Every structure is written in structure tokens, then in C-alpha cells.
Amino acid sequence: MNRPDLRISIGSTVFSNPVLTASGTFGYAREFEPYLNLHRLGGVVVKGISLSPRKGNPPPRIVETACGMLNAIGLENVGLERFISEKMPYLREIGTKVIVNILGDSLDDYRLLAARLSEVEGVHAIEVNISCPNVKKGGVAFGTDAAMAEAVTRAVCEESGVPVIVKLSPNVTDITLIARAVENGGAQAVSLINTLLGMAIDSRSRRPKLANIVGGLSGPAIKPVALRMVWQVARAVQIPVIGIGGISNATDAIEFFLAGASAVQIGTANFVNPGVCDEVVRGIEEYLVEHRLQGIQGLIGALIVDC
């Protein structure tokens, strides 16, 4: 049997395989160069970028939890212009697709980011973080309101010359409503889930373990929730779905494909095993060969439901 075809497409961008890194867990890629062949990745999703640099939240801002971690980094990043001048030259050299995650406090922020990044050589797609608060609407997160989610998606799509992926928050009553809204806004794909809100308390000091009090829960603990939401969204929209949440090995990734994901992003597992993405790519290939599947497309949405 020939080597299985792992290629997937998002809009006009073709990825060599469906294994991507999750924003905020892989830095700007250079940090992981000693641990894996970056060219082997389907794509690198870089740390979220805002118009101006952000220092993030005060420490402590990471706490280990049962089967996962809480983080309250606060979207620390170098800002748009430093990203373009300092980080993109290296990213262009590694030979894999680059997806830039963007974040803002207003529609104008997102428009400016999308327009500027569309001019940058080597940017293959934009991922929109809609978990950010809209300061002009009193701090309501874009991703928790369908109308605002659609509006920010449309604003980015109008300015972007590359495919637009919208990253969905799980901290909503019905994630399919938001997914359909961003699809209506022109998104070429959705990625989910972002972290779940959580907190940790030190019983001895009687104080929160995070300086920010609450943070985002990620890791294996959230995988069942992520799988359920990916399955729901994949049946609700016509655009590709990228699964995120607790993926630590090839078996985890395959479960997301069966649920309807066309690609996956690996996040927290990178901190435990910096070479995990390469291992997952190999594991997917082995599974496809074992099950005599010619490519990844034969696995997407192939869940058998007896009801």
C-alpha cells in the first residue's frame, strides 16, 4: 500500500498533514527546534498577536491540576510589528505553514491586524481569538455573543487575503450557535475548543493559586468536553473543524477525526513531551496503513453511532 495521503485544505491553503500546534503552547516555533523536525508539522499556530506588545498577567500564572493545567498568562506577546520583523524571518525558513493567531479589544483592532498580516510573506492563514473582551461593549467576550462573533469574523474576512479560522470558546451555552454565526461571517474554518474557565485554591494560605484568580483549564481533563463540542459543531457547519483539547497521542487525534475534525491542534502536551507532534503524525500514518485507508479523508466524520 502507498503511503497514506495526509493532506487537508482550509480555504486555499493546503497543509501537508492535519497536525498543527496550538497557539500559546509553541511560542514562535524556534523554541522547539531542538526537539522535533518542524518541517514535519502540518502547520505552526504562533502565540497570539495583538497590535501592541502585552506584558500579560503578574505571576503566579500557571498551576498544574489533575490531568491538566491552569494558565492565566494574559496574552503576553511581542506585538504586531516586532512579530513581523523579529519572528517571521525564522518562520518563513522552517518550511511549514504558518498560522497567526490574532487578538484585539475592538473590531478595528482585528481589522488592522488582518490587513497588515495579509501583506506579510509566509503567513498562510489567520486564526481569530474571539475569547477576548470587547472593551467598547463593556468587556463582553466576542466569543460568547453570536452577533459579535459574526461581526468580528466578517471584519477580519473583509481585510484578510488568507484563509480565516475562528477559535471558539467553550464557555457558552450552545457552541453550535457561535459556530454557525462565524460561518455566516465568512470563516473558512473553526478551531475548538479554547480553554475552559477554572480556578485553584491553596487551602493552607486560603488564597487563589493564580494571581489572576481564574485561568484557562487545558490538558487531558478537558478532552471529553472538547470531543463532544467538536462532534456537535462538525454536524452544524459546512466548513472544516479543527479539534483542540487534551490531545496527547495519535489515538487522541484519531478520536477527533472520527468526531468530525479535519485537523487537530496539540497544546498542553507540548510542555510534557516537546516531540509529541512528530509522534502523532507518525501514529496517524500507522493507523491509516493498518486500517487500509488511503488518506485522512476516509477517517474524518467516520464515527459509527448506533441510534
RAZI-V34582 format. One record per backbone hydrogen bond with DSSP energy under -1.0 kcal/mol. CO is the residue of the C=O (numbers start at 1). NH is the residue of the N-H. E is the energy in kcal/mol with one decimal. If there is no record, write none. Layout:
co->{CO | CO}
nh->{NH | NH}
e->{E | E}
This chain:
co->{5 | 8 | 10 | 13 | 15 | 18 | 19 | 19 | 20 | 22 | 26 | 27 | 29 | 30 | 32 | 32 | 37 | 38 | 43 | 44 | 49 | 50 | 54 | 60 | 61 | 63 | 65 | 67 | 68 | 69 | 70 | 71 | 73 | 77 | 79 | 80 | 81 | 82 | 83 | 83 | 87 | 88 | 90 | 97 | 98 | 98 | 99 | 100 | 101 | 102 | 105 | 106 | 107 | 108 | 109 | 110 | 111 | 112 | 113 | 114 | 116 | 117 | 120 | 125 | 126 | 127 | 128 | 130 | 132 | 134 | 134 | 135 | 140 | 141 | 142 | 145 | 146 | 147 | 148 | 149 | 150 | 151 | 152 | 153 | 154 | 156 | 163 | 164 | 164 | 165 | 166 | 167 | 168 | 170 | 175 | 176 | 177 | 178 | 179 | 180 | 181 | 182 | 183 | 189 | 190 | 191 | 192 | 196 | 198 | 200 | 202 | 207 | 210 | 212 | 215 | 216 | 217 | 218 | 219 | 220 | 222 | 223 | 224 | 225 | 226 | 227 | 228 | 229 | 230 | 231 | 233 | 233 | 240 | 241 | 241 | 242 | 243 | 249 | 250 | 251 | 252 | 253 | 254 | 255 | 256 | 257 | 257 | 258 | 263 | 264 | 266 | 267 | 268 | 269 | 273 | 275 | 276 | 277 | 278 | 279 | 280 | 281 | 282 | 283 | 284 | 285 | 286 | 287 | 288 | 289 | 294 | 295 | 296 | 296 | 299 | 305}
nh->{296 | 15 | 13 | 10 | 8 | 264 | 42 | 43 | 266 | 25 | 29 | 47 | 32 | 33 | 35 | 36 | 40 | 41 | 21 | 99 | 103 | 80 | 77 | 211 | 72 | 70 | 68 | 221 | 65 | 218 | 63 | 216 | 57 | 54 | 83 | 84 | 85 | 86 | 87 | 88 | 91 | 92 | 93 | 44 | 124 | 125 | 46 | 127 | 49 | 129 | 135 | 110 | 111 | 112 | 113 | 114 | 115 | 116 | 117 | 118 | 119 | 120 | 123 | 100 | 165 | 102 | 167 | 143 | 142 | 137 | 139 | 138 | 134 | 144 | 145 | 149 | 150 | 151 | 152 | 153 | 154 | 155 | 156 | 157 | 158 | 160 | 126 | 188 | 189 | 128 | 191 | 130 | 194 | 172 | 179 | 180 | 181 | 182 | 183 | 184 | 185 | 187 | 186 | 166 | 242 | 168 | 244 | 217 | 215 | 209 | 206 | 202 | 213 | 214 | 198 | 71 | 196 | 69 | 222 | 223 | 226 | 227 | 228 | 229 | 230 | 231 | 232 | 233 | 234 | 235 | 236 | 237 | 190 | 262 | 263 | 192 | 265 | 253 | 254 | 255 | 256 | 257 | 258 | 259 | 261 | 260 | 301 | 303 | 243 | 20 | 22 | 270 | 271 | 273 | 276 | 279 | 280 | 281 | 282 | 283 | 284 | 285 | 286 | 287 | 288 | 289 | 290 | 291 | 293 | 292 | 5 | 298 | 299 | 300 | 302 | 307}
e->{-2.4 | -3.3 | -2.1 | -2.7 | -1.7 | -3.0 | -2.3 | -1.1 | -2.3 | -1.8 | -2.3 | -1.5 | -1.9 | -1.5 | -1.7 | -1.1 | -1.8 | -1.3 | -1.3 | -3.0 | -1.9 | -1.5 | -1.6 | -2.6 | -3.0 | -3.3 | -1.7 | -2.7 | -2.6 | -2.3 | -2.6 | -3.2 | -2.1 | -2.0 | -2.2 | -2.3 | -2.3 | -3.1 | -1.6 | -2.0 | -2.0 | -2.5 | -1.0 | -2.7 | -2.5 | -1.1 | -2.1 | -2.3 | -2.7 | -2.6 | -1.5 | -1.6 | -2.4 | -2.6 | -2.3 | -2.5 | -2.6 | -2.3 | -2.5 | -1.8 | -1.1 | -1.5 | -1.5 | -2.2 | -3.4 | -2.7 | -2.7 | -3.3 | -2.3 | -1.9 | -2.2 | -1.1 | -2.7 | -1.6 | -1.1 | -2.7 | -2.4 | -2.1 | -2.6 | -1.9 | -2.5 | -2.2 | -2.1 | -2.7 | -2.2 | -1.9 | -2.5 | -2.4 | -1.2 | -3.3 | -2.4 | -1.1 | -1.9 | -1.9 | -2.3 | -2.5 | -1.7 | -2.4 | -1.9 | -2.3 | -1.4 | -2.3 | -1.3 | -2.1 | -2.8 | -3.0 | -2.6 | -4.0 | -2.8 | -2.6 | -2.1 | -3.0 | -1.6 | -2.2 | -2.5 | -1.6 | -1.7 | -1.8 | -2.1 | -1.2 | -2.5 | -3.0 | -1.9 | -2.3 | -2.7 | -2.5 | -2.1 | -2.7 | -2.8 | -1.1 | -1.2 | -1.7 | -2.0 | -3.1 | -1.2 | -2.7 | -2.4 | -1.8 | -2.7 | -1.9 | -1.5 | -2.0 | -2.5 | -1.6 | -2.6 | -1.4 | -3.2 | -1.6 | -2.8 | -2.6 | -2.3 | -2.2 | -1.8 | -2.9 | -2.2 | -1.5 | -2.4 | -2.1 | -2.0 | -2.4 | -2.3 | -2.0 | -2.2 | -2.0 | -2.4 | -2.2 | -2.6 | -2.3 | -3.0 | -1.4 | -2.8 | -1.2 | -2.0 | -1.1 | -1.8 | -1.6}
